[in-house]
Amino acid sequence: MPSPPINLEHQTILKWIERGASALDLGCGDGELLADLVAKKHVTACGIDIDEQAIYKCVARGLSVFQQDIDTGLSEYSDQYFDYVILKQSLQQVQKPDFIMREAMRVGKKTIVSLPNFAHYTARFQIFFRGRVPVTPALPYEWYNTPNIHFLSIHDFIEFCETKKFKIEKSLFIRNDRAVRILPNFFAETAIFLLSK
């Protein structure tokens, strides 16, 4: 039975990471991305997640993972220890995103960040017309059970990178698993960035 097709966000991260590189996935979840990096790109990969069930799933896949709160930092790793640090849909869920980004940029030669765009037009319309916190395919949670604690737009993140002097080497904006090229802050549901110092 063929495996289901992987989405554009996942494909893009796989494409951006060089074959044989080393990578640390912060908030690795069940390890699906890590497993693909190891199998398809021969990456030396490890992950960190706070959720015990996610760790069990990663271990079942044969992955090197650690249960840890990434908000405590990455002091066990030296500067530029990894070729890539990945924050796939996890930056908006941490308590201290500024601190985590500095740590990711310190221990990684490059950092890949993907995040939901809270300024997507469907979210804007739900707030404006319904007066309610938005629930969309990219933001599928109610206000009371969302893991997201920081709400940012594509413009917010780009401005953050400019302020911190993080170089955006590549970016891709996605809606309905297709690239968005026009007005991404309005039309894109998800953004992916490849960053360096």
Order of alpha helices (4+ residues) and beta strands (2+ residues): alpha-beta-alpha-beta-alpha-beta-beta-alpha-beta-alpha-alpha-beta-beta-alpha-beta
